[in-house]
């Protein structure tokens, strides 16, 4: 029993979960209760409104819109879905491996604006939901430490602030440390994450060493044949990481250092109806280059859309389209917990780069049925070229158990 499949309902969480997962009727009143596991961001747990004049208007993603910093580091509440996603590799200096013990980690803060109708004045109406996932890949113990949390924004429970990065749910938080004079002009202002989970903790600081990398066309990232299937999307590769990690209840805090990747993405219409999921990579390459690549899979399992961004060591950026990106599965693994079969080793062609990706450990399956309703594989990988390790990063695989729904 690895302990990562339990719902997080203790320590005051229950009321927030009940509020977030409680169904609302079209008139805005409480409806029948929703069972645990009902998704709240990948298909919200509130009763969807029918199309019409009373449907809330979500802001569209349009080509030609310029991203502006630091404002676009912050929340965009007019859009349906948004996430801040940090993944990376850490070295625990007290480990047994030469040079330290390798660990992978991921921290994701989601903001979701539910599709509600009616004019309910209650403070309990979830105008925004904040959902958090965190995980630590621990190959020496053969374990993925994982936790999750869901809160409605407001009432002192959670928030995603506009203007700059500050998103939190209770005592879990991610924020950019801006200068005390409020100018926030420093592009290298560090991010600080603090998550004390059920049986592990992550207290990390991330210092940018490179400027934000705008994906797609100046930050407009197409995700399908229709122009509205798109997001605003930027990445910050090669974040320098320092901090402390604790494993196990009562475990000692260990100093860690490493390198990470940050994605910030927001959208109102992400996937079209014929898409089932995606394969995504973010790789910090050893020469200072960075690669983001993805493919959207269709109902036949093939590539419906693909894209990415390749930035070389000199900072030159090359946008990639469907013809430039190819994912070829090399090895599959079946989860003993869910029975889902995932391709966890890949050959990836992305522009001028040809990489082979191999996981830090096979079982990096994330079971988030108690927050987003999804089960997916997301894990640390090494990147090889001609059998030589050339980088490290993360691989995310969604929609393999069942079709992923972003409504």
Secondary structure as GFF3:
##gff-version 3
##sequence-region A 1 407
A	DSSP	alpha_helix	13	21	.	.	.	ID=ss1
A	DSSP	three_ten_helix	71	73	.	.	.	ID=ss2
A	DSSP	beta_strand	81	92	.	.	.	ID=ss3
A	DSSP	beta_strand	101	112	.	.	.	ID=ss4
A	DSSP	beta_strand	129	138	.	.	.	ID=ss5
A	DSSP	beta_strand	143	152	.	.	.	ID=ss6
A	DSSP	beta_strand	158	160	.	.	.	ID=ss7
A	DSSP	beta_strand	166	169	.	.	.	ID=ss8
A	DSSP	beta_strand	172	176	.	.	.	ID=ss9
A	DSSP	beta_strand	191	196	.	.	.	ID=ss10
A	DSSP	beta_strand	200	207	.	.	.	ID=ss11
A	DSSP	beta_strand	213	214	.	.	.	ID=ss12
A	DSSP	beta_strand	220	222	.	.	.	ID=ss13
A	DSSP	beta_strand	230	247	.	.	.	ID=ss14
A	DSSP	beta_strand	253	269	.	.	.	ID=ss15
A	DSSP	beta_strand	275	285	.	.	.	ID=ss16
A	DSSP	beta_strand	290	298	.	.	.	ID=ss17
A	DSSP	beta_strand	303	311	.	.	.	ID=ss18
A	DSSP	beta_strand	317	320	.	.	.	ID=ss19
A	DSSP	three_ten_helix	322	324	.	.	.	ID=ss20
A	DSSP	beta_strand	325	334	.	.	.	ID=ss21
A	DSSP	beta_strand	341	350	.	.	.	ID=ss22
A	DSSP	beta_strand	353	359	.	.	.	ID=ss23
A	DSSP	beta_strand	365	368	.	.	.	ID=ss24
A	DSSP	beta_strand	374	385	.	.	.	ID=ss25
A	DSSP	beta_strand	388	397	.	.	.	ID=ss26
###
